[in-house]
Amino acid sequence: MTDPQPQTGPSRRPTPGPGGSPALIVVPPVVVGGRERRYAIRPARLALLLALVFAAGAAAAAGIATTAWVASGQGGLREQVTGLETQVAALQQQLEELRTQAAGPGATDPVADPTPEGAEEPEKLALRLPSADTAPTIRVAILRTAGSVELRGEGLIIVTGKDKAIPMPGGLAVARRGPGGVFVEGVGTLPDGTPVENRLGAIEVGGKPFPGRLELHRQGDELLLVNELDLERYVQGVVAAEVPSSFGMEAKKAQVVAARTYALMQRAGAEGPYHVTATVDDQVYSGAAGDGPTRAAVATTHGEVLSQDGYLVSAYFSSTCGGRTEDPIHVWPDRLTRGVRSVACGFCDDAPYAHWSHDIAPARLSKALADAGYEGVGDVTGVRIRERSPSGRVTILEVQTSDETIELSGQDLRAAVGWTPLKSAAFDVKVKGDSFEFEGSGFGHGVGLCQYGAQGMDQAGRTYREILGRYYPDAKVTKIY
């Protein structure tokens, strides 16, 4: 290219080169009176410049066309992506099936003992050990009522959606069952399962503080209150309710491990809005634990459970075994259990209910059996024990009436008459005046840990692992989180 301005010194005029004689391009002045500009460009360079301009224009046009094509073809592209995702999911499923086949039969069955051919599937209570980095949550049914219930807490709120809540004036919510859900005074009808939280602490129900959050459920004609909370805080509440505060630290730690194991076992097999109840049907739970020793027992055994061969142990427990624990098959013949069997205790002789007696009149016994659903109950004329388990508990009992003879187990009789009057199935019966006198030993079903036996071992200087080893001889303590 030539310089448009005259130069002094050697001439700058271009000379013909390999590209041929240069073409002269004249650019008019941009202002009146200005000077025109002249450029000399070789033909080869001019062709290259034109080619570049053409290519740039073609690229821009192609970009516009591509954008329009993508916009118009998005729907088809989405369909193709969806189809590919479906194919990938199918391939993953096939791969998982091949892995299962390669692992062998029963590799993914949560029950260790295979069901014999032709037999019914057993209840899956002996489940594989769960794995978790932190303690899971558990859901506890704490209250059923056909009436209303008061929930209290300074920061009480009704959660109505994600990041949406209704603060309750005065920290009080009065709830009851309602049509199509639950009803909260001052709020109205809410969906089943509506959460209630206290952002400043626990929620008080019936004078007891419950950590975590509560859910309002309608079940039939009743309001069901479910407490969802961290498993470790739940175990604190269980131990505080299940054993006296006077128990030693090692006895409490043994109870903690058993309670945690039982909770996880029930959690894995539960269906419906809750995993366990807060009563003796599962484990007694009365909300937040206030005493330091109980919290310390939970903290020092954090995440520890009873296991056998990679499965949770059936960690049942009762107050007092009366000298020997019971084999679970004699209490729950249809349940699958693991790691628990009848063993000698020898440490609960000084328990409050090591020995007991209770009188029952014939008329009261007749009414109790009729109320429990037994048919053909006339006037009771006699009671006879026919069979006992090896631990000495009654397995078959005959109640003779004026209409017919009723046959049931000692546990069935306890369920009909009451768990507290007849404290265990390890009893004898005789006529005493106008009544039947039941004399027995122990309190509870007698399976697994003997709570007062654990306290006796604690006082004898045994550790919680030694206590658990006595009552669950086939199990070991395993930390899972």
C-alpha positions, -999 to 999 in steps of 0.1 A, spaced: 0 0 0 13 36 -8 13 65 15 -13 91 4 9 120 15 39 133 -7 72 122 8 106 138 7 135 116 0 135 84 -20 104 77 -42 77 55 -25 58 48 -58 51 11 -60 67 -10 -87 51 -40 -104 56 -72 -85 46 -109 -87 9 -100 -83 8 -79 -115 3 -42 -119 -14 -26 -89 -50 -13 -92 -56 23 -81 -85 29 -57 -96 65 -51 -114 75 -19 -133 108 -22 -127 134 6 -149 130 36 -153 168 41 -157 197 16 -123 210 6 -106 179 19 -81 158 -1 -89 126 -18 -71 94 -8 -56 70 -33 -46 34 -27 -27 10 -50 -36 -27 -44 -22 -56 -63 -49 -77 -80 -41 -108 -60 -45 -89 -27 -77 -74 -40 -91 -108 -48 -81 -120 -13 -98 -91 3 -130 -96 -16 -129 -133 -7 -126 -125 30 -155 -101 29 -176 -127 11 -166 -154 37 -175 -131 66 -209 -124 51 -216 -161 44 -207 -169 80 -231 -143 94 -258 -157 72 -251 -192 83 -253 -182 119 -287 -166 115 -299 -198 96 -285 -220 124 -302 -201 151 -335 -203 132 -330 -241 127 -322 -247 164 -353 -227 175 -376 -246 152 -360 -280 160 -360 -277 198 -390 -299 203 -376 -327 182 -343 -324 200 -360 -327 234 -378 -358 222 -345 -374 211 -329 -365 245 -359 -380 263 -357 -412 243 -320 -415 250 -326 -411 287 -352 -438 287 -327 -461 269 -300 -454 294 -323 -461 324 -333 -494 308 -296 -504 303 -289 -495 339 -318 -517 351 -304 -546 330 -270 -541 344 -283 -542 380 -302 -574 372 -270 -590 359 -251 -579 390 -278 -595 412 -276 -627 392 -238 -628 395 -240 -623 432 -260 -654 437 -294 -662 452 -304 -642 482 -278 -615 477 -303 -587 480 -327 -604 504 -328 -585 537 -336 -616 556 -306 -639 563 -324 -672 564 -341 -681 531 -377 -690 532 -382 -727 525 -400 -736 493 -437 -736 499 -435 -717 532 -449 -683 538 -426 -653 537 -416 -645 573 -420 -611 588 -388 -592 579 -377 -580 614 -340 -591 611 -328 -565 587 -294 -556 573 -274 -531 592 -282 -496 579 -253 -473 569 -254 -436 574 -229 -408 580 -252 -392 606 -281 -403 628 -313 -408 609 -346 -394 620 -375 -414 634 -412 -408 635 -430 -415 668 -468 -417 673 -471 -398 706 -509 -392 709 -542 -403 696 -574 -385 706 -609 -380 695 -609 -346 711 -586 -316 708 -550 -311 718 -530 -280 728 -495 -274 713 -474 -247 730 -441 -230 722 -430 -194 722 -419 -196 685 -447 -219 674 -456 -219 637 -478 -239 613 -459 -248 582 -481 -244 551 -455 -248 524 -419 -243 514 -407 -211 531 -443 -205 542 -456 -206 577 -483 -191 600 -471 -179 634 -494 -188 662 -503 -159 685 -493 -165 721 -474 -196 711 -506 -217 713 -522 -240 687 -554 -259 694 -559 -288 669 -585 -314 664 -597 -337 636 -616 -319 608 -634 -328 576 -609 -338 550 -579 -332 573 -571 -315 606 -585 -283 620 -565 -256 639 -584 -229 657 -578 -195 641 -563 -211 610 -589 -234 596 -588 -268 580 -553 -280 570 -541 -310 549 -534 -343 566 -498 -344 578 -494 -306 583 -461 -299 602 -459 -278 634 -425 -264 645 -411 -243 673 -382 -222 660 -372 -214 696 -372 -248 712 -393 -279 719 -430 -282 714 -450 -288 746 -478 -313 746 -496 -323 778 -469 -306 799 -441 -326 782 -415 -310 758 -410 -328 725 -379 -319 704 -380 -319 666 -413 -312 648 -448 -325 651 -472 -335 624 -510 -334 625 -527 -365 610 -563 -375 609 -568 -413 612 -604 -422 611 -622 -404 639 -591 -395 657 -563 -369 656 -529 -385 655 -498 -366 666 -465 -377 652 -431 -365 665 -403 -365 639 -368 -361 655 -332 -371 654 -327 -408 665 -302 -399 692 -325 -374 708 -353 -400 706 -332 -426 724 -325 -401 752 -362 -398 757 -367 -435 757 -340 -443 783 -353 -415 805 -387 -431 805 -378 -467 805 -353 -470 834 -352 -452 867 -328 -422 870 -310 -441 899 -297 -468 875 -259 -468 870 -242 -455 839 -233 -490 824 -269 -502 828 -281 -470 810 -256 -475 782 -267 -511 777 -303 -498 775 -293 -471 750 -278 -496 726 -308 -519 729 -333 -491 724 -314 -477 694 -312 -511 678 -349 -517 684 -359 -483 669 -339 -490 637 -354 -524 634 -389 -510 636 -381 -481 614 -369 -503 585 -401 -523 585 -427 -496 593 -455 -485 570 -478 -455 574 -471 -421 590 -450 -433 619 -423 -459 628 -429 -466 665 -454 -457 692 -445 -440 724 -460 -467 746 -451 -502 758 -463 -515 725 -428 -504 713 -407 -483 737 -420 -458 762 -410 -423 751 -420 -392 769 -402 -364 751 -369 -346 758 -346 -361 784 -336 -337 811 -310 -356 831 -273 -354 824 -264 -391 830 -289 -402 803 -276 -378 778 -241 -389 786 -250 -426 781 -264 -418 747 -234 -396 737 -208 -422 747 -225 -450 727 -233 -427 697 -243 -448 667 -238 -482 684 -262 -511 677 -264 -548 683 -257 -569 652 -252 -605 641 -236 -614 608 -243 -580 593 -279 -579 605 -297 -560 633 -305 -581 663 -340 -584 677 -332 -561 707 -363 -567 729 -361 -559 766 -384 -560 796 -383 -549 832 -375 -580 852 -370 -616 838 -374 -633 872 -343 -654 870 -343 -665 833 -351 -647 801 -376 -662 776 -371 -675 741 -390 -652 717 -407 -681 699 -428 -687 731 -440 -651 731 -442 -643 693 -443 -676 675 -449 -659 641 -421 -634 643 -387 -637 628 -360 -629 654 -323 -628 655 -295 -629 681 -317 -634 712 -325 -665 731 -333 -677 767 -304 -673 791 -299 -674 829 -299 -640 846 -291 -642 883 -289 -604 888 -326 -594 893 -334 -611 926 -337 -578 944 -359 -561 918 -393 -547 930 -412 -573 910 -390 -603 914 -420 -619 931 -456 -608 930 -492 -621 936 -526 -610 924 -562 -622 931 -588 -623 904 -625 -631 911 -643 -655 887 -668 -628 875 -639 -604 867 -621 -631 848 -652 -639 828 -658 -603 818 -621 -598 809 -622 -628 785 -655 -617 769 -643 -581 765 -612 -595 748 -633 -612 722 -634 -648 734 -667 -666 726 -687 -690 747 -675 -675 780 -698 -685 808 -692 -684 845 -656 -693 853 -653 -725 874 -616 -733 872 -582 -725 858 -556 -751 850 -520 -748 836 -513 -774 810 -479 -765 795 -449 -743 803 -418 -732 782 -384 -742 794 -380 -709 812 -411 -717 833 -436 -694 816 -472 -706 809 -477 -715 772 -510 -733 774 -537 -725 800 -573 -738 803 -601 -716 817 -631 -738 825 -665 -721 823 -701 -732 826 -704 -731 788 -670 -744 775 -633 -746 782 -612 -718 767 -576 -725 759 -550 -696 757 -514 -688 766 -502 -670 796 -494 -639 775 -529 -640 761 -543 -641 796 -521 -611 805 -534 -592 775 -570 -599 785 -567 -592 822 -541 -564 820 -503 -563 817 -499 -548 852 -521 -571 873 -505 -602 858 -470 -589 856 -456 -619 837 -465 -653 823 -442 -670 848 -470 -678 874 -488 -704 893 -525 -703 901 -546 -717 929 -580 -711 945 -580 -687 974 -614 -683 989 -638 -670 962 -609 -659 939 -580 -673 919 -546 -663 933 -519 -658 907 -483 -659 921 -455 -652 898 -420 -638 892 -407 -610 869 -424 -582 850 -428 -582 813 -425 -607 785 -390 -616 796 -373 -616 761 -339 -600 757 -324 -575 781 -335 -577 817 -334 -541 829 -331 -548 866 -307 -576 858 -286 -550 839 -286 -528 870 -275 -557 891 -246 -563 867 -237 -526 868 -236 -527 906 -214 -558 903 -188 -538 882 -197 -551 847 -194 -529 816 -223 -523 792 -207 -546 766 -206 -574 792 -242 -567 801 -253 -569 765 -232 -600 759 -251 -618 786 -286 -611 774 -278 -611 736 -251 -639 736 -250 -642 698 -247 -605 691 -219 -579 690 -218 -542 695 -213 -524 661 -209 -487 654 -228 -478 622 -225 -439 622 
